[in-house]
Structures are given as C-alpha cells and as structure tokens.
Amino acid sequence: MKDTGLVAMTEFLRHPSMVGSAFPATARMVRHMLAPIDWDNVRTAVEYGPGSGRFTFAMLARMRPDARLLAIETGAEFVEKLRASSDDPRLIVAHGSAEDVGRHLTENSLGYADVILSGLPFSTLKQEDAETIMRVTGSALAPSGIFAAYQMRTAVLSLINRQFVDVRQGYEWWNIPPCHLYWASKLRGEGSYEDQIGGSASA
Ligand SMILES: C[S@@+](CC[C@H](N)C(=O)[O-])C[C@H]1O[C@@H](n2cnc3c(N)ncnc32)[C@H](O)[C@@H]1O
C-alpha cells in the first residue's frame, strides 16, 4: 500500500479542486484547530474530507471511549488508506460526499453531531455544492454543536455567517498553505438553537 504522503500527492494531482492541497495539515495546525473543542462532551463527531487522516487520528486521541467519529471522504484512495490505518472501533469511514452527512449519520444510528470538522476546499467547490453542504451541516448539528473549518481563502466565511450566530476566527501560519480557522456555533433560523431557547441573538 502507498505511503500517506504519496496518496495525498496523487489524489491532489488527480482532483486538484476537490483536494485543495497536496500537503497534509501540520501537527501545529491540527492542535490549533482542535484546541477550542470540549472533547469530554463530544459523543458524535463528524469529519468532512479527512484526506490522509491528520485530523482524524488527533480527534480520536482526544475523544471519549464511548464517542464515535464519522469521517466522510470522496477520494477512494484516501478511504482505503484510512480504513487500513486504523482498527479503532470508534471510527467509521464513509466513502461519499459531505452532502449526504444526514444519511450517513442515520445509517450508523448516530443522531446529531456535537462537532463537525471540515477540511473541504470550499473556495474551489461548486457554489451549489458548497451551499448544500452548509445547509445539511445545519440540519446534522446538535443545538449546542460546533462547526469547525480551516481554509486557505475566506470563501467559506459568508456561508458560515449565513448559518451561524457565533463565529470565532483564527489564523495558522505554520501550515502549507497557511490557513484561516473558523469555529461556529448557534444555528440561525427555524428549528435552530435560537428558536429552542426563545432568544433573539444577533450576529
Ligand atoms: C484539504 S484536503 C484535507 C486534508 C486533510 N485534512 C489532511 O491533512 O490530510 C480536502 C479533502 O476533502 C475531500 N473532499 C472534497 N470534496 C468532498 C466532499 N464533497 N465530501 C467529502 N470529502 C470531500 C478531498 O478528497 C480531500 O481529501
């Protein structure tokens, strides 16, 4: 089986706009991105676009023994490599698109997600696909859930702002390429956290 770095490079050369970067995330970026999440209270985590698994294994290391991680990936080679690299019973690797997160959660009896981490290259996804993914993300998250995303560009920010009331931002230089980091919570709109608490929070 191919080495992880080689899989990342070949998948990037095959599908540059879907993979976004030929280089896996650095350990420093992974720590930065995962630090604000309260892992003790995460029962169901979802990762969009795990790629070579840098975030996947770091998330598992922080998660409770009874938690589950659903990793959804379109790249067949990444899926095969991830499945072969872990026998952790908490990890489910689904071959498919983040657009179908609801179906994958249901099929695996997982309920709502407490955290959804996205590695998707939103700036190079088709606009309608990016919008669909953000919409289904809103439906898949628990009321107290967090959507976390890292991006080379800021394309995802307007989509995040449309969907969430609270949005925190960071930046990580120590990555190729350097990335914007986002942590979003409190869904807007019908059936959202705002409705459930009967509040009138604004951006
Ligand atoms: C920037 S890479 C992620 C890199 C990964 N975090 C790492 O450090 O190795 C983006 C990943 O998203 C995957 N991807 C792209 N579109 C997707 C979609 N609609 N659903 C799920 N995965 C997708 C790509 O195949 C790729 O593995």
The ligand as a Gaussian input file, in Angstrom:
#p B3LYP/6-31G(d) Opt

LIG

0 1
 C       -7.605000      19.830000       2.021000
 S       -7.915000      18.106000       1.842000
 C       -7.958000      17.562000       3.521000
 C       -6.606000      17.322000       4.037000
 C       -6.546000      16.593000       5.343000
 N       -7.106000      17.341000       6.416000
 C       -5.111000      16.255000       5.666000
 O       -4.490000      16.965000       6.483000
 O       -4.608000      15.307000       5.068000
 C       -9.641000      18.081000       1.393000
 C      -10.257000      16.684000       1.366000
 O      -11.662000      16.811000       1.101000
 C      -12.066000      15.734000       0.238000
 N      -13.339000      16.155000      -0.371000
 C      -13.548000      17.069000      -1.361000
 N      -14.864000      17.245000      -1.581000
 C      -15.518000      16.420000      -0.692000
 C      -16.889000      16.185000      -0.397000
 N      -17.875000      16.802000      -1.064000
 N      -17.194000      15.308000       0.594000
 C      -16.204000      14.676000       1.300000
 N      -14.888000      14.856000       1.050000
 C      -14.545000      15.726000       0.077000
 C      -10.883000      15.576000      -0.699000
 O      -10.860000      14.327000      -1.321000
 C       -9.717000      15.775000       0.280000
 O       -9.329000      14.581000       0.893000

